[in-house]
Amino acid sequence: MTTNYEIGSVHTGKVTGIQPYGAFVALDGETQGLVHISEITHGFVKDVNEHLNINDEVQVKVLSIDEKSGKISLSIRATQEAPVEEKKESAPRKPKKRQATVKTETETPQGFNTLKDKLEEWIEQSKKEEVKK
């Protein structure tokens, strides 16, 4: 009977079955729910069998109840405190190497010029190159 349980309540149950997608936990003689693989513990779970065995007693929190189907979603990790991640001291980062830019004397300064100004500049450059040839 799902009416004995409320969303958010915590109960002790017994693992009755293990599947690749999670574990079934009996809350009483008539009611059982599913602990999805993502709700077993904090962090990544590859294999449920590495964390749970049949007949293990576990604390579970009721996440949701589907009254029509009678399915109850449970969580073990919701009853546990999230682990505090230790900050690793990282080695100081090396500065990125930057390529040096070398300006030549013939290079014109870059900036915003109108097309008319640039056109005159290009014509002058073209005339100078013709003279060199």
Stockholm file with secondary structure:
# STOCKHOLM 1.0

chainA/1-133         MTTNYEIGSVHTGKVTGIQPYGAFVALDGETQGLVHISEITHGFVKDVNEHLNINDEVQVKVLSIDEKSGKISLSIRATQEAPVEEKKESAPRKPKKRQATVKTETETPQGFNTLKDKLEEWIEQSKKEEVKK
#=GR chainA/1-133 SS CGGGCCTTCEEEEEEEEEETTEEEEESSSSCEEEEEGGGSSSSCCSCGGGTCCTTCEEEEEEEEEETTTTEEEEESGGGSCCCCCCCCCCCCCCCCCCCCCCCCTTCCCCSCCCHHHHHHHHHHHHHHHHHHC
#=GC SS_cons         CGGGCCTTCEEEEEEEEEETTEEEEESSSSCEEEEEGGGSSSSCCSCGGGTCCTTCEEEEEEEEEETTTTEEEEESGGGSCCCCCCCCCCCCCCCCCCCCCCCCTTCCCCSCCCHHHHHHHHHHHHHHHHHHC
//
